[in-house]
Amino acid sequence: MSGPRTGPVPAHAIFRLVSDPARHVDIDGSGMLQAAPGARPLTAVGQMFDMDMDRRPLRDVPNTRALHQLVMTVPDYLVRCTVTRLIPGRLVEWTVRAAGKPPAGHVYGWQIEPLTAAPPAGVAGRSRPAAPHQRR
């Protein structure tokens, strides 16, 4: 799944934003991302970062008494992300996995495409199933 956006912002400025996990909280539309403790800007394939998450904003879990008790006890969780593709100034993608688990099977990321030789750029947020070699 992807969603293109355009705007009068230089491509390098957009890439600087989306390649910094600490800024993902600022641009997350779901409300699930809480913080990226200790994260540094992404510069290489294989680089990892952790993200504090909260599932409650999705409101996609049935409201049962047992689940309510679980959510009230452990509402937040941590995921570890591993960069799978990175083209400086253009593309950053990562897989996501819960601590101690294999990747969840999706790749998330951003692809930046300058629209012209002028500064404005187009941006596409990305989410797709991971290729088998990325699920390890």
GUGU-178757 format. One record per residue: x, y negated, z negated of N, C-alpha, C in turn. Coordinates in steps of 0.05 Angstrom, whole numbers, padded with zeros to 5 digits, always signed. Example, Ala and Ser with C-alpha at 12.3 -4.5 7.8 and 13.67 -1.06 7.14 Angstrom:
+00264+00114-00156+00246+00090-00156+00264+00066-00156;+00257+00045-00142+00273+00021-00143+00258-00001-00157;
***
This chain:
+00017+00023+00000+00000+00000+00000+00018-00024+00000;+00012-00044+00016+00027-00069+00015+00008-00092+00020;+00016-00115+00012+00000-00139+00016+00017-00162+00023;+00016-00171+00048+00033-00194+00056+00023-00221+00045;+00041-00238+00040+00036-00265+00031+00056-00283+00045;+00048-00308+00051+00067-00327+00063+00067-00352+00046;+00089-00367+00048+00090-00391+00032+00115-00408+00040;+00114-00433+00034+00136-00451+00041+00160-00450+00021;+00170-00426+00017+00192-00421-00002+00214-00407+00013;+00239-00415+00009+00261-00401+00022+00262-00372+00014;+00269-00355+00033+00270-00326+00028+00289-00319+00005;+00312-00333+00003+00331-00326-00019+00319-00333-00046;+00302-00353-00048+00290-00360-00074+00269-00338-00082;+00254-00328-00063+00235-00307-00068+00250-00282-00077;+00271-00275-00062+00287-00251-00069+00298-00253-00097;+00308-00277-00104+00320-00281-00131+00298-00275-00152;+00274-00282-00147+00252-00277-00166+00245-00248-00168;+00240-00235-00145+00231-00207-00145+00253-00187-00152;+00278-00195-00150+00300-00177-00156+00309-00180-00186;+00294-00195-00201+00300-00198-00230+00277-00186-00246;+00281-00161-00256+00260-00148-00271+00248-00165-00294;+00264-00182-00306+00253-00199-00328+00231-00217-00317;+00231-00224-00292+00211-00241-00280+00187-00226-00270;+00188-00199-00269+00165-00184-00259+00140-00189-00276;+00144-00193-00302+00121-00199-00320+00107-00224-00310;+00122-00244-00301+00110-00269-00291+00093-00266-00266;+00100-00246-00249+00086-00243-00224+00068-00219-00223;+00066-00204-00244+00049-00180-00245+00019-00188-00246;+00004-00178-00228-00025-00185-00227-00042-00166-00244;-00031-00144-00254-00047-00124-00269-00048-00130-00299;-00028-00144-00309-00027-00148-00338-00014-00126-00353;-00005-00105-00339+00007-00082-00352+00036-00086-00360;+00051-00102-00345+00079-00106-00351+00082-00125-00374;+00097-00117-00394+00100-00133-00419+00127-00146-00422;+00148-00132-00416+00175-00143-00418+00195-00124-00406;+00218-00134-00398+00240-00118-00387+00264-00123-00405;+00265-00110-00428+00286-00115-00447+00314-00109-00436;+00331-00128-00437+00359-00124-00429+00363-00123-00399;+00342-00128-00383+00344-00125-00354+00362-00147-00343;+00376-00140-00321+00393-00159-00307+00384-00159-00278;+00389-00180-00263+00382-00180-00234+00392-00155-00220;+00376-00145-00202+00382-00120-00187+00402-00126-00165;+00423-00110-00164+00444-00115-00144+00453-00090-00129;+00445-00066-00138+00455-00042-00126+00436-00018-00129;+00436-00001-00109+00421+00024-00110+00432+00040-00134;+00414+00053-00149+00422+00068-00172+00420+00053-00198;+00419+00027-00196+00416+00010-00220+00389+00016-00234;+00389+00016-00260+00365+00023-00276+00357-00001-00293;+00331-00002-00298+00320-00022-00317+00296-00010-00331;+00291-00018-00355+00268-00009-00370+00246-00030-00370;+00221-00021-00371+00198-00040-00371+00179-00031-00393;+00173-00049-00412+00152-00044-00432+00125-00048-00418;+00107-00028-00421+00082-00027-00407+00059-00026-00427;+00035-00034-00418+00010-00031-00433-00012-00023-00414;-00024+00000-00417-00044+00010-00399-00071-00003-00403;-00076-00014-00426-00103-00025-00432-00114-00045-00412;-00098-00063-00401-00110-00082-00382-00124-00070-00358;-00117-00045-00350-00130-00032-00328-00159-00024-00334;-00164-00019-00359-00191-00010-00368-00200+00015-00352;-00182+00033-00346-00188+00056-00330-00190+00082-00345;-00188+00080-00372-00189+00104-00389-00216+00105-00403;-00230+00127-00402-00256+00129-00416-00253+00122-00445;-00274+00109-00456-00273+00100-00483-00284+00122-00502;-00268+00141-00508-00276+00162-00527-00263+00156-00554;-00274+00167-00575-00264+00162-00602-00234+00171-00604;-00228+00195-00594-00200+00205-00595-00181+00187-00580;-00190+00179-00556-00172+00162-00540-00169+00134-00553;-00191+00124-00564-00190+00099-00578-00169+00100-00600;-00169+00122-00615-00150+00125-00637-00122+00126-00626;-00117+00140-00604-00091+00142-00592-00081+00115-00583;-00098+00100-00569-00091+00074-00559-00085+00055-00581;-00100+00056-00603-00096+00038-00626-00069+00046-00640;-00061+00071-00638-00037+00080-00651-00013+00075-00633;-00015+00081-00607+00007+00078-00588-00003+00064-00563;-00007+00038-00564-00019+00025-00540+00002+00019-00519;+00027+00017-00526+00048+00010-00507+00066+00034-00501;+00079+00033-00478+00098+00054-00471+00120+00042-00455;+00141+00057-00451+00165+00048-00436+00169+00065-00411;+00175+00052-00389+00183+00066-00365+00211+00058-00357;+00225+00077-00345+00252+00071-00334+00250+00071-00304;+00260+00050-00292+00260+00046-00263+00288+00049-00252;+00290+00061-00228+00315+00065-00215+00313+00054-00187;+00331+00036-00180+00332+00023-00153+00339+00045-00133;+00322+00047-00112+00326+00067-00091+00335+00055-00065;+00328+00030-00060+00337+00015-00036+00341-00014-00043;+00362-00026-00032+00367-00054-00037+00382-00066-00013;+00370-00085+00000+00383-00101+00021+00383-00129+00010;+00406-00140+00002+00406-00166-00010+00391-00187+00007;+00374-00202-00007+00358-00223+00006+00334-00213+00021;+00330-00187+00024+00309-00176+00041+00291-00155+00028;+00303-00136+00013+00287-00113+00004+00298-00102-00022;+00279-00096-00040+00286-00082-00065+00263-00063-00071;+00270-00037-00076+00250-00017-00083+00261+00000-00106;+00242+00011-00122+00250+00027-00145+00229+00048-00150;+00238+00071-00162+00220+00091-00172+00216+00086-00202;+00194+00098-00213+00187+00094-00241+00183+00121-00254;+00193+00124-00278+00188+00149-00293+00186+00142-00323;+00170+00159-00336+00168+00156-00365+00194+00168-00377;+00201+00159-00401+00225+00169-00414+00225+00199-00415;+00247+00211-00406+00250+00240-00407+00235+00256-00386;+00223+00242-00366+00206+00255-00346+00219+00249-00318;+00211+00266-00298+00220+00259-00271+00205+00235-00260;+00214+00223-00238+00199+00201-00226+00170+00208-00221;+00153+00188-00224+00124+00192-00222+00114+00197-00194;+00131+00192-00174+00122+00198-00146+00114+00174-00130;+00119+00150-00140+00114+00126-00126+00139+00109-00124;+00140+00093-00103+00162+00073-00100+00149+00046-00100;+00159+00028-00116+00149+00000-00117+00171-00018-00107;+00163-00042-00097+00184-00060-00089+00173-00084-00074;+00192-00099-00063+00186-00123-00048+00203-00124-00023;+00191-00132-00001+00205-00137+00024+00200-00166+00032;+00222-00180+00037+00220-00208+00044+00229-00211+00073;+00212-00225+00089+00217-00229+00117+00215-00259+00123;+00236-00272+00130+00234-00300+00139+00215-00302+00163;+00197-00321+00163+00178-00324+00185+00190-00337+00210;+00209-00355+00206+00222-00369+00227+00251-00374+00218;+00266-00389+00234+00292-00397+00225+00291-00418+00203;+00267-00430+00199+00263-00449+00178+00260-00435+00151;+00261-00449+00129+00261-00436+00102+00237-00419+00095;+00211-00425+00103+00189-00409+00093+00193-00379+00098;+00182-00363+00081+00185-00334+00083+00158-00320+00078;+00156-00296+00088+00134-00279+00082+00143-00258+00062;+00125-00250+00045+00131-00230+00024+00111-00208+00024;+00120-00184+00021+00101-00161+00018+00108-00146-00007;+00089-00144-00026+00092-00126-00048+00087-00098-00038;+00102-00079-00049+00100-00052-00038+00095-00031-00060;+00080-00011-00053+00076+00012-00069+00070+00035-00050;+00085+00056-00051+00081+00079-00033+00089+00104-00047;+00079+00127-00038+00088+00152-00050+00118+00155-00044;+00132+00166-00062+00161+00171-00059+00166+00194-00040;+00187+00192-00025+00196+00215-00009+00206+00237-00027;+00205+00262-00019+00213+00284-00037+00241+00280-00050;+00260+00269-00035+00287+00265-00047+00288+00243-00068;+00267+00226-00069+00267+00205-00089+00253+00213-00115;+00242+00237-00116+00227+00246-00139+00244+00261-00159;+00269+00264-00154+00287+00279-00171+00291+00265-00197;
***
